[in-house]
Amino acid sequence: MADSVYKVIELIGTSTESWEKAAAAAVSRAGASLRDLRVAEVVKLDLQLDASGKVEAYRAKVNVSFKFEGS
């Protein structure tokens, strides 16, 4: 197996329905513009609240790695 290098980026996905959908949104968007996605790791979950404390959105901070193709 040849040596490989992977780049890791941090993304934050949001959803009005769930943390799972927030994480999936981040990975889906990354997959639309990056090739060779390898691993997605959820590193933090939090909530966006309105002025009265009601949940407006679920947020998932996700680290995504993909194969680095630099020269």
C-alpha positions, 0 to 999 in steps of 0.5 A: 500500500502506498503512503498517503496524506489526508487533510482534515477540515472542520465544518458545522452543520445545522438542522431544525430537526436533529443533531444527526441531520445537522451532521449529515448536512455537513458531510453531504455539503463537503461531499459536493465539493471534495473528493475521496472523503474518508472519515467524519468525526462529530466533535461537538454538539450544541443548540442555537436558541432564540431569545426565549430559550427555545431551540431554533437549530441543532448544530454539529461540529464535524471534522472531515478528512479527505485524501490530500492531492497536493504537489 
